[in-house]
Amino acid sequence: MVTNRHTIRLVTKRAVENLSDEYPDLVRNAAGGDARALENLLMRAQEVAYRFSHTVCGGPTDAGDVMQDAPTRVLSLERAS
């Protein structure tokens, strides 16, 4: 499947539009050390990331691979900074 930039923009726009009003509070609370807020935030981010990956990759198998690799890469970037 070939995914064009328009499709990626549309998926990203829908993902952002679906964020709830409590999202900024979750970010603030997670940054303040609230473990439940962090868990909730990560679960929401995972849902958005999976939908995006599924659209870009064209299927559930490749999207699943991306989702498995993503946390490792994020942690690697965090440690490098």
C-alpha positions in Angstrom: 0.0 0.0 0.0 1.3 3.4 -0.9 0.4 6.1 1.6 0.5 9.6 0.4 1.1 12.8 2.5 -2.6 13.7 2.3 -3.6 10.5 4.0 -1.0 10.9 6.7 -2.1 14.4 7.4 -5.7 13.3 7.6 -5.0 10.5 10.0 -2.9 12.8 12.2 -5.6 15.5 12.1 -8.3 13.0 13.2 -6.0 11.7 16.0 -5.5 15.2 17.4 -9.2 16.1 17.1 -10.0 13.0 19.2 -7.9 14.1 22.1 -10.1 14.8 25.1 -10.1 18.0 27.1 -8.4 16.2 30.0 -5.2 15.5 27.9 -3.3 18.6 29.0 -4.1 17.7 32.6 -2.8 14.1 32.1 0.4 15.5 30.7 0.8 17.9 33.6 0.0 15.3 36.2 2.2 12.6 34.7 5.1 15.1 34.6 4.4 15.8 38.3 4.9 12.1 39.1 1.3 10.8 39.0 1.7 7.1 37.9 -2.0 6.7 37.0 -1.9 9.8 34.8 1.2 8.5 33.1 -0.4 5.1 32.5 -3.5 6.7 31.1 -1.5 9.0 28.9 0.6 6.2 27.5 -2.5 4.1 26.7 -4.1 7.0 24.8 -0.9 7.7 22.9 -0.6 4.0 22.1 -4.1 3.9 20.5 -3.3 7.0 18.4 0.1 5.6 17.4 -1.3 2.3 16.4 -4.0 3.8 14.2 -1.4 6.0 12.5 1.0 3.1 12.1 -1.7 0.9 10.6 -2.6 3.6 8.1 1.0 4.3 7.1 2.2 0.6 7.0 -1.0 -0.7 5.4 -1.8 -3.5 7.7 -1.9 -4.9 11.2 1.3 -7.0 11.0 3.6 -4.1 10.1 1.8 -1.7 12.4 2.4 -4.2 15.2 6.1 -4.4 14.4 6.3 -0.6 14.5 4.5 -0.5 17.9 6.9 -3.1 19.3 10.0 -1.1 18.1 8.7 2.4 19.1 9.2 2.2 22.9 12.7 0.9 22.6 13.6 3.7 20.2 12.0 6.4 22.4 14.0 5.1 25.4 17.2 5.1 23.3 16.6 8.7 22.3 15.9 9.7 25.9 19.1 8.1 27.2 21.1 9.7 24.5 20.0 13.2 25.4 
